[in-house]
Amino acid sequence: MANADRPVAARKLSVEGVSKWFRTSRATVHALQDITLSVQEGEFVCLVGPSGCGKTTLLDIIAGLTKPDTGRVLADGQPVEGPDRHRLVMFQEAALFPWLDVFDNVMFGLRRKSGLGDRERRAIAERHLDLVGLAKFKHAYVHELSGGMKQRVALARALAPDPRVLLMDEPFSSLDTLTRDQLYRDFQAIWQSRKLTVVLVTHNVREAVCLADRVIAMSTNPGRIRDEFKISLPRPRDINSPELASHAQQVAAALRSYVLREAAA
């Protein structure tokens, strides 16, 4: 269930009967079939499933980067018609600007936010670099950073404009184990303090169980939701704990069963 000390509030996102096809010169791929999903304000939801189940496509549709062929997405009750500064996406690659230093990378999104003076923008950027533990590296350039540091900068840049929803597409997958585990701990603390609404796509079942209030399990051909798992473990969660491993095994077993049934069909 959702974290007891963070009560779930109003519905933030509604995905209603969304389907998507991709057409090429050789074939038509049915990427998503009749996806219906709601995410509450302040909730952390993870989408898991095998490659080709449409996780990233669904995230892109929620972000407004891709239009569904049928169905719709609502954000705060309003139809999603395209990208919006209230729904920011954090990708697998940090996608930082190499010609800007760390501070100016974080400032980039803030410069597009109206109603702020330069002094206020700079204060917000400073605060978010401190939040991700990079205040001492604000004048460093991208080539001087480790992979984990780059992702921290990307996280600060995503959080600084104060989005209502953060959409994350496997942002930790390229990191080494120690760096990734530390980011799990740090990001849990940031999420709890900010009361963000988060939708995260991942192949890593343990990662999903470590971070999420709910894990949404998907299968392929076409991509569809097969089950959801409510994670009741207290926070902060240790990804290496036996309790977390037990929950992850349940999710992984379900995913394996979907693959086996599809192979036998």
Secondary structure, 3 states (H helix, E strand, C coil): CCCCCCCCCCEEEEEEEEEEEEECCCCEEEEEEEEEEEEECCCEEEEECCCCCCHHHHHHHHHCCCCCCEEEEEECCEECCCCECCEEEECCCCCCCCCCEHHHHHHHHHCCCCCCCHHHHHHHHHHHHHHCCCHHHCCCEHHHCCHHHHHHHHHHHHHCCCCCEEEEECCCCCCCHHHHHHHHHHHHHHHHHHCCEEEEECCCHHHHHHHCCEEEEEECCCEEEEEEEECCCCCCCCCCCHHHHHHHHHHHHHHHHHHHHHHHC
